[in-house]
Amino acid sequence: MRKWSIKSGNPHPVRRTGIFAAFLALASSLVIAPAQAQSYQCGAPTGLSAPAERKPASEPRRIKPVAGYTLALSWSPEFCRMRQDSRRDKTQCSGDDGSFGFILHGLWPDARGPAYPQYCASTKPLPPAVVKRNFCMMPSANLMAREWAKHGTCMTKRPETYFRVSRIMFDAVRFPNMDRLSRKPLTAGQFRNAFAAANDGVQPNMIRLKVNKRGWLQEVKLCLGKSFRPQRCPAFMKATKPENAIKIWRGA
């Protein structure tokens, strides 16, 4: 089990200017076990690029104090279930560039209410080195560009910093045996218990699930405080009822 503990000091309150400076200084004190393989035979395709993401006209720009974070983990087999032939999702779903279990959807800053900060600054295209370095964690250049524009700009000025911290948090997560869980009747409460049991210091009330209308697991969200430690999810964050049955798609 991976222990969610920081052995020295407390990070300073997070601000967009100088963001993560204290956290990155403490990163060496995070005892992170070797990352579980969530990608198989993964390799970034050549010529991959991530153009700058523009703020949609329908989306407001919200600059707010950061009160915590959400680490959103997408279950790729379910996402790709009907997208194997999609040109838009080719790098994640075709199997040509790897097979994926959990991927990082994003590291999101939260406010004290449901109106979270977003699109805090305009962006430039992501450096190719950033796209290549993070591909096996987030196997979509378009997703990287969107997450940086919508969420990362509210946390730091540099995409390298945003994705570096995202990798630290993603690599710290231990995942339960999804194959075993997929082969038996399962409720949302039982899944949260299994996920929490795999991560020392994480409780079921620190986890939220996204399940589609057909009952299949789509996403796991881990609630984090300002110091990036897991914390109880806020009351305004929608929760799947513990007794609800859920299913896990293993892939074709």
Secondary structure, 3 states (H helix, E strand, C coil): CEECCCCCCCCCCCCCCCCCHHHHHHHHHCCCCCCCCCEECCCCCCCCCCCCCCCCCCCCCECCCCCEEEEEEEEHHHHCCCCCCCCCCHHHHCCCCCEECEEEEEEEEECCCCCCCECCCCCCCCCHHHHHHHCCCCCCHHHHHHHHHHCHHHCCCCHHHHHHHHHHHHHHCCCCCHHHHHCCCCEHHHHHHHHHHCEECCCHHHEEEEECCCCEEEEEEEEECCCCCECCCCCCCCCCCCCCECECCCCC
